[in-house]
Amino acid sequence: MRVSELIEMLKDQPPDAEVELAVVAPIVDDDDDDITVDRYTVEGMLPWRDEDEEGNEEDVVIWLVGGEDDDVEAFLDAIEHHDDE
């Protein structure tokens, strides 16, 4: 999805509506019809480029970051320290 597509999808939504990321988990057991959805608020965003790929600015992807508060904080701290190197 492109940023412009995300903006287009959200433009008609109430500006004060909460944004969540819903992660649909795969069905583990073929006999089970239940679908599991983990919901997380979006805590931030992170422009990302794979270090082992050469390319230009268009190769940047935007990660919407969410999860358990402690995990998000640890992840963002790790990324920040990695960028400092």
N, C-alpha and C positions, 0 to 999 in steps of 0.2 A: 504494500500500500504506500502510496506517495503522501507526503505531508498535505499537499493540496487536496487529495481525496479525503483525508481525515477531516480537514477543515470543512470541506463541502458537506460531509456527513453530519457534522456537529453544528453547522451554522443555524439550523432551525430549532435547536434545543435551548431550553432556558439557560441563560448565562450563569445562573447560580446553582445549576444541577451538579451533583457530585459525579465525577468520572471514575469508573472502576474498570479493572481489567479482569475479565472472566476467562479462566484457563479451563478448558474442557479436557478432563483426563480420559485416557483411552480405557475402553472396557477391558478389564483384566480376565474375566471369565466369560467364555462364549455363551454359557447358559444364563448369564445375568444380563437383564435388559436395563439395569440402572445406569445412569450417566452421572458422573461426579463432576461438579463445577466448583472450582476454587475461586473465590472472589477476593480481589485486592484493590485497595485504593491506589491510584497513581500518585506516587510520592515525588516524582520528578522525571526528568528526561535526560538522556545522555547521548550525545552524538558519538558514533562508534565507527571505527574503520579497522578491519583485520590487519594486523601488522605485517603478516606474511603475504599480503596482496598489494601489488603496486597498482596505482590507479590515480584518478584525479578526484576532485571535490565531489563529483557525482556519485562516487562509490561509498560515500558516508551514509550510514543508516542511523535512524533515530530510535533508540531504545526507550520505551516507556517503562519506568522502573517502579515496581511495587512489590509488596510481600509483607512478611511479618516485620514490624518496626525495627527490632534488633538486627535482623538479617539485612534489611535495606541499609541501615546505618553502617554496618560492618562492610557491606559491599561497596558503598560509596566511599568510605574511608580507604579501603584497599585500592580502589581505582584512583583516588586522589594521590595516594602515596606512590602508586605506579607511575603516574604522570609526572611526579616530581623527579623521577630518576633520569 
